[in-house]
Amino acid sequence: MGCHGSLGVTADSTFAFPRKLPGAAGWGYQDIAGMPDAPQLGHEDPEVLTYLRRVGGGDELRANEEVLARFFVDGALDEAAVRRAAASGQLQELIVPSRRRALQLDKAYMALMREQKFELGRDVVLAPPTNVHARIENVATGLAAAGRVYRDGTVRLDWTATEL
């Protein structure tokens, strides 16, 4: 994906609009305000809840302190809080950073782009991540043994499971 890595997942090898609402509601500018958190096709729970549950944080590095403070009380996911936001059609409460965090991420991204050094990737974090392996040398990470490898994800959402 080159410089567009981490923008999301492609569907059928193309960029797609997995959160495009069905029917007439899906035509026009996409506004997540009021949009429900729909489950992925074949899943029962909303997409963001499934993601937070599996990742154990707000990003793959579990470095998003804002999401941890908002939804992980004493280190445990507050599923009721996530379900309340999902049910009330407040997708933005689940995925949009505060203004302060957004500006910090923008500043970090600008610094990364100025350097044009991507050997550590293009994603920005506000502090060095502490929840990742520093180095993996052809050994198992333990995820498969712990049952933490998931192959059932899709970018296609089941809008019939929500009230639009």
C-alpha positions in Angstrom: 0.0 0.0 0.0 3.0 2.3 0.0 2.4 5.6 1.8 -1.3 4.7 2.2 -0.6 1.8 4.6 -2.9 1.7 7.7 -5.7 3.6 6.0 -7.9 0.6 6.4 -8.6 -2.6 4.7 -9.3 -3.1 1.1 -12.2 -5.1 -0.3 -11.8 -7.0 -3.5 -8.3 -5.4 -3.9 -9.8 -1.9 -4.0 -10.5 0.8 -1.6 -14.1 0.4 -0.5 -16.7 2.1 1.6 -17.6 -0.5 4.2 -19.5 1.9 6.4 -21.6 3.3 3.5 -25.1 3.1 4.8 -27.5 1.1 2.6 -30.0 2.7 0.3 -30.6 6.5 0.0 -28.9 7.1 3.3 -25.6 6.0 1.9 -25.5 8.7 -0.9 -23.8 11.9 0.1 -21.1 13.0 2.5 -20.4 10.2 5.0 -21.0 11.6 8.5 -20.4 9.2 11.4 -22.4 11.3 13.8 -25.5 9.2 14.5 -24.1 6.2 12.7 -24.5 3.0 14.6 -21.7 0.5 15.2 -22.7 -2.4 12.9 -21.3 -5.9 13.3 -19.2 -7.4 10.6 -21.0 -9.9 8.4 -21.3 -13.2 10.3 -20.7 -11.6 13.7 -23.2 -10.9 16.5 -21.4 -8.1 18.3 -20.8 -4.6 16.9 -17.5 -4.2 15.0 -15.8 -1.8 17.4 -16.7 -3.9 20.5 -15.2 -7.0 18.7 -12.1 -5.0 17.9 -11.6 -3.6 21.4 -12.2 -7.0 22.9 -9.7 -8.8 20.7 -6.9 -6.1 20.7 -7.2 -5.2 24.4 -6.9 -1.5 23.6 -7.8 1.2 21.2 -5.0 0.3 18.7 -2.9 -2.7 17.8 -0.1 -1.4 20.0 -2.4 -0.8 23.0 -0.8 2.6 23.2 -3.9 4.8 22.9 -4.2 6.1 26.4 -7.4 8.0 25.6 -9.3 4.8 24.6 -7.8 2.9 27.5 -9.0 5.6 30.0 -12.4 5.8 28.3 -13.3 2.1 27.9 -10.8 0.0 29.9 -11.6 0.4 33.6 -8.8 -1.0 35.7 -7.4 -2.7 32.6 -10.7 -4.5 31.7 -12.9 -3.6 28.8 -16.1 -2.0 29.9 -18.3 -3.7 27.4 -21.5 -2.0 28.7 -20.0 1.4 28.0 -19.1 0.3 24.4 -22.5 -1.2 23.8 -24.2 1.9 25.1 -22.3 4.1 22.6 -22.9 1.6 19.8 -26.6 1.3 20.5 -27.1 5.1 20.7 -25.7 5.5 17.2 -22.6 7.3 18.5 -19.9 5.7 16.4 -17.8 8.8 16.7 -17.6 8.4 20.5 -16.0 5.0 20.0 -13.4 5.9 17.3 -12.8 9.7 17.1 -10.0 11.1 19.2 -10.4 14.2 21.3 -9.3 17.5 19.8 -6.1 17.5 21.9 -5.1 13.9 20.9 -6.0 14.6 17.2 -3.7 17.7 17.2 -0.9 15.7 18.9 -1.2 12.9 16.3 -1.2 15.5 13.5 2.0 17.0 14.9 3.7 13.6 15.2 2.6 12.7 11.7 4.0 15.9 10.3 7.4 15.2 11.9 7.4 11.7 10.4 6.6 13.0 7.0 9.3 15.7 7.2 11.9 13.0 8.1 10.7 10.6 5.4 12.1 7.7 7.4 9.6 4.8 7.4 11.8 1.8 8.5 9.6 1.7 11.7 6.4 2.1 9.8 4.1 5.1 9.0 1.8 4.9 12.0 2.5 7.5 14.6 2.3 7.0 18.4 2.7 9.7 21.0 5.2 7.7 23.1 7.3 4.6 22.5 5.0 1.6 22.6 5.6 -0.7 25.6 3.1 -3.5 24.8 4.9 -5.0 21.8 7.8 -7.4 21.3 11.0 -5.5 20.7 12.3 -8.3 18.5 10.9 -11.5 17.1 13.4 -14.0 15.6 11.5 -16.8 13.8 9.8 -18.0 16.9 6.1 -18.2 17.8 4.6 -15.2 19.4 2.3 -17.3 21.5 -0.8 -15.8 19.9 -1.8 -19.0 18.1 -1.3 -21.1 21.2 -3.5 -18.7 23.2 -6.2 -18.8 20.6 -5.7 -15.1 19.7 -5.3 -15.4 15.9 -8.6 -14.4 14.2 -9.4 -15.1 10.5 -13.0 -14.2 10.5 -12.8 -10.4 10.0 -14.3 -8.6 7.0 -14.8 -5.0 6.0 -18.4 -5.8 5.0 -20.8 -4.7 7.7 -24.2 -6.2 8.5 -26.5 -3.2 8.5 -29.6 -5.4 9.0 -28.4 -5.9 12.6 -28.8 -2.2 13.4 -31.7 0.3 13.5 -31.0 3.0 11.0 
